[in-house]
Amino acid sequence: MKVYIIGAGPGDPELITVKGAKLIERCPIVLYTGSLVPKEVIAYASKEARILDSSSLDLNQIVAILKEAHEKNQDVARVHTGDPSIFGSTAEQIRKMEELGIPYEIIPGVSSFVAAAAVLGKELTLPELSQTVILTRAEGRTPMPDLEKLSSLAQHQATLILFLSVTLIRSVVDDLIPHYGKDCPVAVVQKATWPDQKIVHGTLEDITDKVRKAKITATALILVGKVLTSKDFANSRLYDPEFTHAFRNAKTASLDQTIPIS
């Protein structure tokens, strides 16, 4: 028996991994986050499976289901949105399973932050512009560690992605402007890859009003940084004809060289 903590991906049911989908198909118990995981993902489950929505359950109730499955030697597909390792609320479940001796395995998924980058058509790391991506959140009911306050992280001026923060966007802007500047580009992506996906583009100066006009209040990411609009960045050295690496020698490479495709 094993509990499989499965990342269901950002919303598009085809963005779950093959391994995750196969596990949902064969597990006799499917326990999923109903408020975030689309029904199309759970449709992979067999007709005989016991399907449970955890959105209204507390930690103790969830653990009780996992404990019962363990006692009955039944595998569980514990399905979370995105990737379980990022704001997934999985660590406390894992801690309880370890205390109870319940074996588990984490199946990674496509995080909403990479899905947001994809729907925006952007690379988050551009040579000589930004080589760092910071994933964080604004401080709300969940306090932030002292060294991770948004105003401190902003000093790096790296590509910044905020989860669970769109309702706090005014305070986010106030923390970021002193370091990024009012004209820094911002994109807010709600429900990336879902049919009702919504995207708002702006700057730190005007994004608050644009988000409010778009009535975005949940399930959205805030992306901040020059990579969102910059066209003036250096090419990667990876494909530079004068750059040698383990698979290509710059002395023998040529821009005019035709590589046959077999």
Secondary structure, 3 states (H helix, E strand, C coil): CCEEEEECECCCHHHCCHHHHHHHHHCCEEEECCCCCCHHHHCCCCCCCEEEECCCCCHHHHHHHHHHHHHCCCCEEEEECECCCCCCCCHHHHHHHHHHCCCEEEECCCCHHHHHHHHHCCCCCECCCECCEEEEECCCCCCCCHHHCHHHHHHHCCEEEEECCHHHHHHHHHHHHHHHCCCCEEEEEECCCCCCCEEEEEECCCHHHHHHHCCCCCCEEEEECHHHCCCCCCCCHHHCCCCCECCECCCCCCCCCCCCCC
